[in-house]
Amino acid sequence: MVFPSLLLCALCSVGFANSDCDSPVSDGHAMLQMARAREMSTMGSESGDTSSLLAMKAQLKSKIERGEELTDEEKVFFQDFMNFLENTSLKNINETHKTDQQEIYDTAAQVSACNEQLAAKLSAGGIWQVASHSEQLSQGTHTLCREDEQKKWKETNSTCWKLDEFALELETPTAGKGPKEVDWEDAELVTFLNAFSTYFCDPIPDGDDTRLEKFEDLSSKCRNASKDAMEFRAICNQNQKDYEKKACSQKEIGDAACGGLDLCYSHWSSEFDKIKSQKIADNEYLKVEYQIVKTIICYIRLLMEGNDALTTVNKERCEERYPDGFLDLSIPVLADKTECEASHDYPCQESWVSRNYDWLLASDDHANAQACSTELCSIED
């Protein structure tokens, strides 16, 4: 991130000749090479070249140890080059650290976002919460309907029981012989029919209705009550089906939400671990480059000051470790995955049916649940 491979050309251009230099070059051409190297580095044409940095550091150290003073032209060149290192190279190191740190933060934020996405589904107005609320409303509607249906059947039972009681009390006049006897005399038949007519068609003692009218009235009330209860049961059966459908939807949405959380959290936590390992390794190299650049800058300053500064003490001071704690990476602790568990059962499973409908089966009335609508749920255990 600091120097491209053309750095070696720069070394050659200022007289640090070695086997990597192709051939002697004129001072003017060398300066042009260095300018081009600096421009390419500024444009970010290539990433840092640690080996080139080390080569330059070694050459500058050797020059100091030999006590070589810089020429005026070299001073101009190295002043310009030092400015480049301070204003561009160190800036690039800082920017790289900042970018790496942000990438770690962003990836950790993605892990937290997995929990936040689930929370949004669970919050008021969220898809899971809406489905759950809809299921609860539908369950309440079905429960109230079955309770009212129980009342309908109780009324029907009471009404039809009155009919049964009345019918059991009826006594058909036989005049001594059954109506199907074939040897009735005309007088006997007339006597039987008169008695039958009187019994069923004359007003009941202490009443205005005849036995026939009362029977027909009680029969009509029993039929109407039964019809009303059956029609109401059809409504409750549809409410039950709607409830089971809502329960299936809520289960499916819940499973999808929890499954989505598992996939999201697994992916981004794995991505975080990978990026963290990569950036920590890169950070070690970044600190090495920082130390080298700082040493090179220090060496150049000594050379710029002249012979009096080219001492062992000053050289060793340049080689001390520079504080680089500001380049440390901050590694955030990942958020724990939110506990997410949808319902264990769903419509038509034995446990679900038992939990929701056993209270109806325990009733003495007929308002029990219909068979569960197995076609509504496509969920498998």
NUTI-734856 format. One record per atom (N, C-alpha, C): residue in one letter; x, y, z. Coordinates in steps of 0.2 Angstrom, whole numbers, padded with zeros to 4 digits, always signed. Layout:
% NUTI-734856
aXYZ
...
This chain:
% NUTI-734856
m+0004-0006+0000
m+0000+0000+0000
m+0004+0006+0000
v+0011+0006+0001
v+0015+0011+0001
v+0019+0012-0005
f+0022+0007-0007
f+0027+0008-0013
f+0025+0002-0018
p+0026+0004-0025
p+0025-0001-0030
p+0032-0004-0031
s+0032-0009-0036
s+0038-0012-0037
s+0044-0007-0040
l+0042-0002-0043
l+0046+0003-0046
l+0051+0006-0040
l+0050+0005-0034
l+0054+0007-0029
l+0061+0006-0030
l+0063+0000-0032
l+0070-0002-0034
l+0073+0003-0039
c+0069+0005-0044
c+0071+0010-0048
c+0073+0016-0045
a+0069+0018-0040
a+0071+0024-0036
a+0078+0023-0032
l+0079+0017-0029
l+0085+0016-0026
l+0091+0017-0030
c+0090+0014-0036
c+0095+0014-0041
c+0097+0022-0043
s+0091+0025-0043
s+0092+0032-0046
s+0096+0037-0041
v+0096+0035-0035
v+0100+0039-0030
v+0106+0036-0028
g+0109+0031-0032
g+0115+0029-0031
g+0116+0022-0027
f+0110+0019-0025
f+0110+0013-0021
f+0110+0007-0026
a+0116+0007-0030
a+0116+0002-0035
a+0117-0005-0032
n+0114-0010-0035
n+0115-0017-0033
n+0113-0021-0039
s+0113-0028-0038
s+0112-0032-0043
s+0105-0032-0046
d+0100-0028-0043
d+0094-0028-0046
d+0093-0022-0051
c+0098-0018-0051
c+0098-0012-0055
c+0101-0014-0062
d+0097-0012-0067
d+0098-0015-0074
d+0105-0012-0076
s+0106-0005-0076
s+0111-0002-0078
s+0112+0005-0075
p+0118+0008-0076
p+0119+0015-0073
p+0114+0020-0077
v+0111+0024-0073
v+0106+0029-0077
v+0109+0036-0075
s+0107+0041-0079
s+0109+0048-0078
s+0105+0050-0072
d+0107+0055-0069
d+0103+0058-0063
d+0097+0061-0065
g+0096+0064-0071
g+0090+0067-0073
g+0085+0061-0075
h+0087+0056-0078
h+0083+0050-0079
h+0080+0047-0073
a+0085+0046-0068
a+0084+0043-0062
a+0078+0047-0058
m+0079+0054-0058
m+0074+0058-0055
m+0067+0057-0058
l+0067+0056-0065
l+0060+0055-0068
l+0057+0048-0066
q+0062+0043-0065
q+0059+0036-0063
q+0056+0037-0056
m+0060+0041-0052
m+0057+0041-0045
m+0050+0045-0045
a+0050+0050-0049
a+0044+0054-0049
a+0038+0049-0052
r+0040+0045-0057
r+0035+0041-0059
r+0033+0036-0054
a+0037+0033-0050
a+0036+0028-0045
a+0031+0031-0040
r+0033+0038-0038
r+0029+0041-0033
r+0022+0042-0035
e+0021+0044-0042
e+0014+0045-0045
e+0010+0039-0045
m+0014+0033-0047
m+0010+0027-0047
m+0008+0025-0040
s+0012+0026-0035
s+0011+0024-0028
s+0005+0028-0026
t+0005+0034-0028
t-0001+0039-0026
t-0007+0037-0029
m-0007+0034-0035
m-0013+0032-0038
m-0015+0025-0036
g-0011+0022-0032
g-0013+0015-0029
g-0012+0010-0034
s-0007+0010-0039
s-0007+0005-0044
s-0005-0002-0042
e-0002-0002-0036
e+0000-0009-0033
e+0000-0008-0026
s+0000-0014-0022
s+0000-0014-0015
s+0007-0013-0013
g+0008-0013-0006
g+0014-0012-0003
g+0020-0017-0005
d+0026-0015-0005
d+0031-0020-0007
d+0036-0020-0001
t+0035-0024+0004
t+0039-0024+0010
t+0046-0026+0009
s+0047-0030+0004
s+0054-0031+0002
s+0058-0025+0000
s+0054-0021-0004
s+0058-0015-0007
s+0059-0010-0001
l+0054-0010+0004
l+0055-0005+0009
l+0061-0008+0013
l+0062-0014+0014
l+0067-0017+0018
l+0074-0015+0014
a+0074-0016+0008
a+0080-0015+0004
a+0082-0007+0005
m+0077-0003+0004
m+0079+0004+0005
m+0081+0006+0012
k+0078+0003+0017
k+0080+0004+0024
k+0087+0001+0025
a+0089-0004+0022
a+0096-0007+0023
a+0101-0003+0019
q+0099+0000+0014
q+0104+0004+0010
q+0105+0011+0014
l+0100+0014+0016
l+0100+0020+0020
l+0105+0019+0027
k+0103+0013+0030
k+0107+0011+0036
k+0115+0011+0034
s+0116+0007+0029
s+0123+0007+0026
s+0126+0013+0025
k+0122+0018+0022
k+0125+0024+0020
k+0127+0028+0027
i+0122+0028+0032
i+0124+0031+0038
i+0130+0028+0041
e+0130+0021+0041
e+0136+0018+0045
e+0143+0020+0041
r+0142+0021+0035
r+0149+0023+0031
r+0150+0031+0032
g+0145+0034+0035
g+0146+0042+0036
g+0146+0046+0030
e+0142+0043+0025
e+0142+0047+0018
e+0137+0053+0019
e+0139+0059+0017
e+0135+0064+0017
e+0131+0065+0010
l+0125+0068+0010
l+0121+0068+0004
l+0124+0074+0000
t+0123+0074-0006
t+0125+0079-0011
t+0119+0084-0011
d+0119+0090-0013
d+0114+0095-0013
d+0108+0092-0017
e+0110+0089-0023
e+0104+0086-0027
e+0101+0080-0023
e+0105+0076-0019
e+0102+0071-0016
e+0097+0073-0010
k+0099+0079-0007
k+0096+0082-0002
k+0089+0084-0004
v+0089+0087-0010
v+0082+0090-0013
v+0078+0083-0014
f+0081+0078-0017
f+0077+0072-0019
f+0074+0069-0013
f+0079+0068-0007
f+0076+0064-0002
f+0071+0069+0003
q+0072+0075+0002
q+0067+0079+0006
q+0060+0078+0002
d+0060+0078-0004
d+0054+0077-0008
d+0051+0070-0006
f+0056+0065-0006
f+0054+0058-0005
f+0051+0058+0002
m+0054+0061+0007
m+0052+0060+0014
m+0045+0063+0015
n+0044+0069+0011
n+0038+0072+0012
n+0032+0067+0009
f+0034+0064+0004
f+0030+0059+0001
f+0028+0053+0006
l+0033+0051+0009
l+0032+0046+0014
l+0027+0048+0020
e+0029+0054+0022
e+0025+0057+0028
e+0018+0058+0026
n+0017+0061+0020
n+0010+0064+0018
n+0006+0059+0014
t+0009+0054+0011
t+0006+0049+0007
t+0006+0042+0010
s+0012+0039+0011
s+0013+0033+0013
s+0010+0031+0020
l+0011+0036+0025
l+0008+0035+0032
l+0001+0036+0032
k-0001+0041+0027
k-0009+0042+0027
k-0012+0035+0024
n-0009+0032+0019
n-0012+0026+0016
n-0012+0021+0022
i-0007+0020+0026
i-0007+0015+0031
i-0013+0017+0036
n-0014+0023+0038
n-0019+0025+0042
n-0026+0023+0039
e-0027+0025+0032
e-0033+0023+0029
e-0034+0016+0028
t-0029+0012+0027
t-0030+0005+0027
t-0032+0002+0033
h-0029+0004+0039
h-0031+0002+0046
h-0039+0004+0047
k-0040+0010+0045
k-0047+0013+0046
k-0052+0008+0042
t-0050+0007+0036
t-0055+0002+0031
t-0055-0005+0034
d-0050-0007+0036
d-0050-0014+0039
d-0054-0014+0046
q-0054-0009+0050
q-0057-0009+0056
q-0065-0008+0054
q-0067-0004+0049
q-0074-0003+0048
q-0077-0009+0045
e-0073-0013+0041
e-0075-0019+0038
e-0077-0024+0044
i-0073-0024+0049
i-0074-0029+0055
i-0080-0026+0058
y-0081-0020+0060
y-0087-0017+0063
y-0093-0019+0059
d-0093-0018+0052
d-0099-0019+0048
d-0101-0026+0048
t-0096-0031+0048
t-0098-0038+0048
t-0101-0040+0055
a-0098-0037+0060
a-0101-0038+0067
a-0109-0035+0067
a-0110-0030+0063
a-0116-0027+0063
a-0121-0031+0059
q-0119-0035+0054
q-0123-0039+0050
q-0125-0045+0055
v-0121-0047+0059
v-0123-0052+0064
v-0129-0050+0069
s-0128-0044+0071
s-0133-0040+0075
s-0140-0039+0071
a-0139-0038+0065
a-0144-0037+0061
a-0149-0043+0060
c-0146-0049+0060
c-0150-0055+0060
c-0155-0055+0066
n-0153-0053+0072
n-0157-0053+0078
n-0162-0047+0077
e-0160-0042+0074
e-0165-0036+0073
e-0170-0038+0068
q-0168-0042+0063
q-0173-0044+0058
q-0179-0048+0061
l-0176-0052+0065
l-0181-0057+0069
l-0186-0052+0074
a-0182-0048+0077
a-0186-0043+0082
a-0191-0039+0078
a-0190-0037+0072
a-0195-0034+0068
a-0201-0038+0066
k-0199-0044+0065
k-0205-0049+0064
k-0209-0050+0070
l-0206-0050+0076
l-0209-0051+0082
l-0213-0045+0085
s-0211-0039+0082
s-0213-0033+0085
s-0220-0031+0083
a-0223-0026+0086
a-0230-0024+0083
a-0230-0023+0076
g-0234-0026+0072
g-0234-0024+0065
g-0230-0029+0061
g-0226-0033+0065
g-0221-0037+0061
g-0225-0043+0059
i-0222-0047+0054
i-0226-0052+0050
i-0228-0058+0055
w-0223-0060+0060
w-0225-0065+0064
w-0230-0063+0069
q-0229-0057+0072
q-0234-0054+0077
q-0241-0054+0074
v-0241-0051+0068
v-0248-0051+0064
v-0251-0057+0064
a-0247-0062+0061
a-0250-0069+0061
a-0252-0072+0067
s-0248-0071+0072
s-0250-0074+0079
s-0256-0070+0082
h-0257-0064+0081
h-0263-0060+0083
h-0269-0062+0079
s-0268-0064+0073
s-0273-0066+0068
s-0276-0073+0071
e-0271-0077+0073
e-0272-0084+0075
e-0276-0083+0082
q-0274-0079+0086
q-0277-0078+0093
q-0285-0076+0092
l-0286-0071+0087
l-0292-0069+0086
l-0297-0074+0083
s-0294-0078+0079
s-0298-0083+0075
s-0299-0089+0081
q-0295-0090+0085
q-0296-0095+0090
q-0301-0093+0095
g-0301-0086+0097
g-0307-0084+0101
g-0313-0084+0098
t-0314-0082+0091
t-0320-0083+0087
t-0323-0090+0088
h-0318-0095+0086
h-0321-0102+0086
h-0323-0104+0093
t-0319-0102+0098
t-0321-0104+0105
t-0328-0101+0107
l-0329-0095+0106
l-0335-0092+0107
l-0341-0095+0104
c-0340-0097+0097
c-0345-0100+0093
c-0347-0107+0096
r-0342-0111+0098
r-0343-0117+0101
r-0347-0116+0108
e-0345-0111+0111
e-0349-0110+0118
e-0356-0109+0116
d-0357-0104+0111
d-0364-0103+0109
d-0368-0109+0106
e-0364-0113+0103
e-0367-0119+0100
e-0369-0124+0105
q-0365-0124+0111
q-0367-0128+0116
q-0374-0126+0119
k-0375-0119+0119
k-0381-0117+0122
k-0387-0119+0117
k-0385-0119+0111
k-0390-0121+0106
k-0392-0128+0106
w-0387-0132+0108
w-0389-0139+0108
w-0393-0141+0115
k-0391-0137+0120
k-0395-0138+0126
k-0402-0136+0125
e-0403-0130+0122
e-0410-0128+0120
e-0414-0134+0116
t-0410-0136+0111
t-0413-0142+0107
t-0415-0148+0111
n-0410-0150+0116
n-0411-0156+0120
n-0417-0155+0124
s-0417-0149+0127
s-0423-0147+0132
s-0430-0147+0128
t-0430-0144+0122
t-0436-0144+0118
t-0438-0151+0116
c-0434-0155+0113
c-0436-0161+0111
c-0437-0166+0116
w-0434-0165+0122
w-0436-0169+0128
w-0443-0168+0130
k-0446-0162+0130
k-0453-0161+0131
k-0457-0165+0126
l-0455-0165+0120
l-0459-0169+0115
l-0459-0176+0117
d-0453-0179+0119
d-0453-0186+0121
d-0457-0187+0127
e-0457-0183+0132
e-0461-0184+0138
e-0468-0184+0136
f-0470-0179+0132
f-0477-0179+0130
f-0480-0185+0126
a-0475-0187+0122
a-0477-0193+0118
a-0478-0199+0122
l-0473-0200+0127
l-0473-0206+0131
l-0480-0206+0135
e-0483-0200+0137
e-0489-0200+0141
e-0495-0201+0137
l-0495-0201+0130
l-0501-0203+0126
l-0503-0210+0127
e-0510-0211+0127
e-0513-0217+0128
e-0518-0218+0122
t-0517-0223+0118
t-0522-0223+0112
t-0528-0227+0114
p-0534-0225+0114
p-0540-0229+0115
p-0541-0235+0111
t-0542-0241+0114
t-0542-0247+0110
t-0549-0250+0110
a-0553-0247+0114
a-0560-0250+0115
a-0560-0258+0116
g-0555-0260+0119
g-0554-0268+0120
g-0551-0271+0114
k-0550-0268+0108
k-0547-0272+0103
k-0542-0267+0099
g-0537-0270+0096
g-0532-0266+0093
g-0535-0264+0086
p-0533-0258+0084
p-0536-0255+0077
p-0534-0260+0071
k-0530-0265+0072
k-0528-0269+0066
k-0532-0275+0066
e-0536-0276+0071
e-0540-0282+0071
e-0545-0282+0065
v-0546-0288+0062
v-0550-0288+0056
v-0558-0290+0057
d-0559-0292+0063
d-0566-0294+0065
d-0570-0289+0069
w-0568-0282+0068
w-0572-0277+0071
w-0579-0277+0068
e-0583-0276+0073
e-0590-0274+0071
e-0590-0266+0069
d-0595-0265+0065
d-0596-0258+0063
d-0596-0253+0069
a-0600-0256+0074
a-0602-0252+0080
a-0595-0251+0084
e-0591-0256+0084
e-0585-0256+0088
e-0580-0251+0085
l-0580-0251+0078
l-0575-0247+0074
l-0577-0239+0075
v-0584-0238+0075
v-0586-0231+0076
v-0585-0229+0083
t-0586-0234+0088
t-0584-0232+0095
t-0576-0231+0096
f-0572-0234+0092
f-0565-0233+0093
f-0563-0226+0090
l-0566-0225+0084
l-0564-0219+0081
l-0567-0213+0085
n-0573-0213+0088
n-0575-0208+0092
n-0570-0207+0098
a-0568-0212+0101
a-0564-0212+0107
a-0557-0209+0105
f-0555-0211+0099
f-0548-0209+0096
f-0549-0201+0095
s-0554-0199+0091
s-0555-0192+0090
s-0556-0188+0096
t-0560-0190+0101
t-0561-0187+0107
t-0554-0186+0110
y-0550-0191+0111
y-0544-0191+0114
y-0539-0186+0111
f-0538-0186+0105
f-0533-0182+0101
f-0536-0175+0099
c-0542-0174+0098
c-0545-0168+0095
c-0549-0164+0099
d-0551-0166+0105
d-0554-0162+0110
d-0549-0159+0114
p-0551-0153+0117
p-0546-0149+0121
p-0544-0153+0127
i-0538-0153+0129
i-0535-0156+0135
i-0538-0153+0141
p-0540-0157+0146
p-0543-0154+0152
p-0539-0149+0155
d-0542-0144+0157
d-0538-0138+0160
d-0534-0135+0155
g-0535-0135+0148
g-0531-0132+0143
g-0535-0130+0137
d-0532-0126+0133
d-0536-0124+0126
d-0534-0128+0120
d-0528-0131+0121
d-0525-0135+0115
d-0527-0142+0115
t-0528-0145+0109
t-0529-0153+0109
t-0523-0156+0110
r-0523-0163+0111
r-0517-0167+0111
r-0513-0167+0105
l-0517-0167+0099
l-0514-0166+0092
l-0510-0160+0091
e-0514-0154+0093
e-0511-0148+0092
e-0504-0147+0097
k-0505-0150+0103
k-0499-0149+0107
k-0493-0153+0104
f-0495-0159+0102
f-0489-0164+0099
f-0486-0160+0093
e-0490-0157+0088
e-0488-0154+0083
e-0484-0148+0085
d-0486-0144+0090
d-0482-0138+0092
d-0475-0140+0095
l-0475-0146+0099
l-0469-0148+0102
l-0464-0151+0096
s-0467-0154+0092
s-0463-0157+0086
s-0460-0151+0082
s-0464-0146+0081
s-0461-0140+0077
s-0456-0137+0081
k-0457-0136+0087
k-0451-0133+0091
k-0445-0137+0091
c-0446-0144+0092
c-0440-0148+0092
c-0436-0148+0085
r-0440-0148+0079
r-0437-0148+0073
r-0434-0141+0072
n-0437-0136+0074
n-0434-0129+0073
n-0427-0128+0077
a-0428-0131+0083
a-0422-0130+0087
a-0416-0134+0085
s-0418-0140+0082
s-0412-0144+0079
s-0409-0141+0073
k-0414-0138+0069
k-0412-0135+0063
k-0407-0129+0064
d-0409-0125+0069
d-0405-0119+0071
d-0398-0121+0074
a-0398-0127+0078
a-0392-0129+0081
a-0387-0132+0075
m-0390-0135+0070
m-0386-0138+0065
m-0383-0132+0061
e-0387-0127+0059
e-0385-0122+0055
e-0380-0118+0059
f-0380-0117+0065
f-0375-0114+0069
f-0369-0118+0070
r-0370-0125+0070
r-0364-0129+0070
r-0360-0128+0063
a-0363-0127+0058
a-0360-0126+0051
a-0356-0120+0052
i-0358-0115+0055
i-0354-0109+0056
i-0348-0110+0060
c-0349-0114+0065
c-0343-0115+0070
c-0338-0120+0066
n-0341-0124+0062
n-0336-0128+0059
n-0332-0124+0054
q-0335-0119+0051
q-0331-0115+0046
q-0326-0111+0050
n-0328-0108+0056
n-0324-0105+0061
n-0318-0109+0063
q-0319-0115+0064
q-0314-0120+0066
q-0309-0121+0060
k-0311-0121+0054
k-0307-0122+0049
k-0303-0116+0048
d-0306-0110+0049
d-0302-0104+0048
d-0297-0103+0053
y-0298-0105+0059
y-0294-0105+0065
y-0288-0110+0063
e-0289-0116+0061
e-0284-0120+0059
e-0279-0118+0054
k-0282-0114+0049
k-0279-0111+0044
k-0274-0106+0046
k-0277-0102+0051
k-0272-0096+0054
k-0267-0099+0058
a-0268-0105+0061
a-0263-0108+0065
a-0258-0111+0061
c-0260-0114+0055
c-0255-0116+0051
c-0250-0111+0048
s-0253-0105+0046
s-0250-0100+0044
s-0245-0097+0049
q-0247-0096+0055
q-0243-0094+0060
q-0237-0098+0062
k-0238-0105+0061
k-0233-0110+0062
k-0228-0109+0057
e-0230-0109+0050
e-0226-0109+0045
e-0222-0102+0045
i-0225-0097+0047
i-0221-0090+0047
i-0216-0091+0053
g-0218-0093+0058
g-0213-0094+0064
g-0207-0098+0062
d-0209-0104+0059
d-0203-0108+0057
d-0198-0105+0052
a-0201-0101+0047
a-0197-0098+0042
a-0193-0092+0046
a-0196-0089+0051
a-0192-0084+0054
a-0187-0086+0058
c-0188-0092+0062
c-0182-0095+0066
c-0177-0098+0061
g-0179-0101+0055
g-0175-0104+0051
g-0171-0099+0047
g-0174-0093+0046
g-0170-0087+0043
g-0165-0085+0048
l-0167-0084+0054
l-0162-0082+0059
l-0156-0087+0059
d-0157-0093+0059
d-0152-0098+0060
d-0147-0097+0054
l-0150-0097+0048
l-0146-0096+0042
l-0142-0089+0042
c-0145-0084+0044
c-0142-0077+0044
c-0136-0077+0049
y-0138-0079+0055
y-0133-0079+0060
y-0127-0084+0059
s-0128-0090+0056
s-0123-0094+0054
s-0118-0091+0049
h-0121-0088+0044
h-0117-0085+0038
h-0113-0080+0041
w-0116-0075+0044
w-0112-0069+0046
w-0108-0070+0052
s-0109-0074+0056
s-0104-0076+0061
s-0098-0079+0059
s-0099-0084+0054
s-0094-0087+0050
s-0090-0082+0046
e-0093-0077+0043
e-0090-0072+0039
e-0086-0068+0043
f-0089-0066+0049
f-0085-0062+0054
f-0078-0065+0056
d-0079-0072+0058
d-0073-0075+0060
d-0068-0075+0055
k-0070-0076+0048
k-0065-0076+0043
k-0062-0069+0042
i-0066-0064+0042
i-0063-0057+0041
i-0059-0055+0047
k-0061-0057+0053
k-0057-0055+0059
k-0050-0059+0058
s-0050-0065+0056
s-0043-0068+0056
s-0039-0065+0050
q-0042-0063+0045
q-0039-0060+0039
q-0036-0054+0041
k-0040-0049+0044
k-0038-0043+0046
k-0033-0042+0051
i-0033-0047+0056
i-0028-0047+0061
i-0021-0049+0058
a-0021-0054+0053
a-0015-0055+0050
a-0012-0050+0046
d-0017-0046+0042
d-0015-0040+0038
d-0012-0035+0042
n-0015-0034+0048
n-0013-0029+0053
n-0006-0030+0055
e-0004-0036+0056
e+0003-0037+0058
e+0008-0034+0053
y+0006-0036+0046
y+0010-0033+0041
y+0010-0026+0040
l+0004-0023+0042
l+0003-0016+0042
l+0008-0012+0047
k+0008-0015+0053
k+0012-0013+0058
k+0020-0013+0056
v+0022-0019+0053
v+0028-0019+0050
v+0030-0014+0045
e+0026-0013+0041
e+0027-0007+0036
e+0027-0001+0039
y+0023+0001+0044
y+0023+0007+0048
y+0030+0008+0051
q+0033+0003+0054
q+0039+0003+0058
q+0045+0004+0053
i+0044+0001+0047
i+0050+0002+0042
i+0049+0009+0039
v+0043+0012+0038
v+0043+0018+0035
v+0045+0024+0040
k+0043+0023+0046
k+0046+0027+0051
k+0053+0027+0052
t+0056+0021+0051
t+0064+0021+0052
t+0067+0024+0046
i+0064+0023+0040
i+0067+0026+0034
i+0067+0034+0034
i+0061+0036+0037
i+0060+0044+0038
i+0066+0046+0042
c+0067+0043+0048
c+0072+0045+0053
c+0079+0044+0050
y+0080+0039+0046
y+0087+0038+0043
y+0088+0044+0038
i+0083+0046+0034
i+0084+0052+0029
i+0085+0058+0033
r+0082+0059+0038
r+0083+0065+0042
r+0090+0066+0045
l+0092+0060+0047
l+0099+0060+0049
l+0104+0062+0044
l+0103+0059+0038
l+0107+0060+0032
l+0107+0068+0030
m+0101+0070+0031
m+0099+0077+0029
m+0103+0082+0034
e+0104+0080+0040
e+0107+0084+0045
e+0115+0084+0044
g+0118+0079+0041
g+0125+0079+0040
g+0129+0075+0044
n+0136+0075+0044
n+0140+0070+0047
n+0139+0070+0055
d+0138+0076+0058
d+0137+0077+0065
d+0132+0072+0068
a+0127+0071+0064
a+0121+0068+0066
a+0122+0060+0064
l+0126+0058+0060
l+0127+0051+0058
l+0131+0047+0064
t+0128+0047+0070
t+0131+0043+0075
t+0127+0036+0076
t+0131+0032+0080
t+0128+0026+0082
t+0122+0027+0086
v+0122+0031+0091
v+0117+0033+0095
v+0110+0035+0091
n+0111+0040+0087
n+0106+0042+0083
n+0103+0037+0078
k+0107+0033+0075
k+0105+0027+0071
k+0101+0022+0075
e+0103+0020+0081
e+0099+0016+0085
e+0093+0019+0088
r+0093+0025+0089
r+0086+0028+0090
r+0081+0028+0085
c+0084+0028+0079
c+0079+0027+0073
c+0077+0020+0072
e+0080+0016+0075
e+0078+0009+0075
e+0074+0006+0081
e+0073+0011+0085
e+0068+0009+0091
e+0061+0008+0088
r+0057+0004+0092
r+0050+0003+0090
r+0046+0009+0091
y+0043+0011+0086
y+0038+0017+0086
y+0031+0015+0089
p+0028+0019+0093
p+0022+0017+0096
p+0017+0016+0090
d+0014+0010+0090
d+0009+0009+0084
d+0002+0006+0087
g+0001+0008+0093
g-0005+0006+0096
g-0011+0008+0093
f-0011+0014+0090
f-0016+0017+0086
f-0018+0013+0080
l-0014+0008+0078
l-0016+0003+0073
l-0019-0003+0075
d-0019-0004+0082
d-0023-0010+0084
d-0030-0010+0082
l-0032-0016+0081
l-0039-0017+0078
l-0043-0019+0085
s-0049-0016+0085
s-0054-0017+0090
s-0059-0022+0088
i-0059-0028+0091
i-0063-0034+0089
i-0069-0034+0094
p-0075-0032+0091
p-0081-0032+0095
p-0083-0039+0097
v-0087-0040+0102
v-0090-0046+0104
v-0096-0047+0101
l-0097-0053+0097
l-0103-0054+0093
l-0109-0054+0098
a-0115-0052+0096
a-0121-0052+0099
a-0123-0060+0099
d-0126-0062+0105
d-0128-0069+0105
d-0134-0070+0101
k-0135-0075+0098
k-0141-0077+0094
k-0147-0077+0098
t-0152-0073+0096
t-0159-0073+0100
t-0162-0080+0100
e-0165-0081+0106
e-0168-0088+0106
e-0174-0087+0102
c-0175-0092+0097
c-0181-0092+0093
c-0184-0099+0092
e-0190-0100+0094
e-0193-0106+0094
e-0200-0106+0092
a-0202-0108+0086
a-0209-0108+0085
a-0213-0114+0088
s-0219-0114+0087
s-0223-0119+0091
s-0221-0126+0089
h-0221-0131+0094
h-0219-0137+0093
h-0224-0141+0089
d-0231-0140+0089
d-0236-0143+0086
d-0240-0139+0082
y-0244-0142+0078
y-0249-0138+0074
y-0255-0142+0072
p-0260-0139+0069
p-0266-0142+0068
p-0266-0149+0065
c-0270-0153+0068
c-0270-0160+0066
c-0265-0165+0070
q-0260-0162+0073
q-0256-0166+0077
q-0260-0168+0083
e-0259-0174+0086
e-0263-0176+0092
e-0262-0171+0098
s-0256-0169+0099
s-0255-0164+0105
s-0259-0158+0104
w-0259-0155+0097
w-0262-0149+0096
w-0270-0150+0097
v-0273-0155+0094
v-0280-0156+0094
v-0282-0157+0101
s-0278-0161+0105
s-0280-0162+0112
s-0280-0155+0116
r-0275-0151+0115
r-0274-0145+0118
r-0280-0140+0117
n-0282-0140+0111
n-0287-0135+0108
n-0294-0138+0108
y-0295-0144+0108
y-0302-0147+0107
y-0305-0151+0113
d-0300-0154+0117
d-0302-0158+0122
d-0308-0156+0127
w-0308-0149+0128
w-0313-0146+0132
w-0320-0147+0129
l-0320-0147+0122
l-0327-0148+0119
l-0329-0156+0119
l-0324-0160+0118
l-0325-0167+0119
l-0328-0169+0126
a-0326-0166+0131
a-0328-0167+0138
a-0335-0165+0139
s-0338-0161+0135
s-0344-0158+0136
s-0350-0164+0134
d-0355-0163+0138
d-0361-0168+0137
d-0365-0166+0131
d-0364-0160+0128
d-0368-0158+0123
d-0364-0160+0116
h-0367-0158+0111
h-0365-0160+0104
h-0360-0155+0101
a-0358-0150+0104
a-0354-0145+0101
a-0347-0147+0101
n-0345-0153+0099
n-0338-0155+0099
n-0335-0153+0092
a-0328-0153+0092
a-0325-0150+0086
a-0326-0156+0080
q-0326-0153+0074
q-0326-0158+0068
q-0319-0161+0067
a-0318-0165+0063
a-0312-0168+0061
a-0307-0163+0059
c-0301-0163+0061
c-0296-0157+0059
c-0295-0157+0052
s-0294-0151+0049
s-0293-0151+0042
s-0286-0152+0040
t-0284-0158+0039
t-0277-0160+0038
t-0274-0157+0031
e-0279-0155+0027
e-0276-0152+0020
e-0273-0145+0021
l-0275-0142+0027
l-0273-0135+0028
l-0265-0134+0029
c-0262-0139+0033
c-0255-0138+0035
c-0251-0143+0030
s-0245-0140+0028
s-0241-0143+0024
s-0234-0144+0027
i-0235-0144+0034
i-0228-0144+0038
i-0227-0151+0040
e-0221-0153+0040
e-0218-0159+0042
e-0214-0159+0049
d-0214-0164+0053
d-0210-0164+0059
d-0203-0164+0057
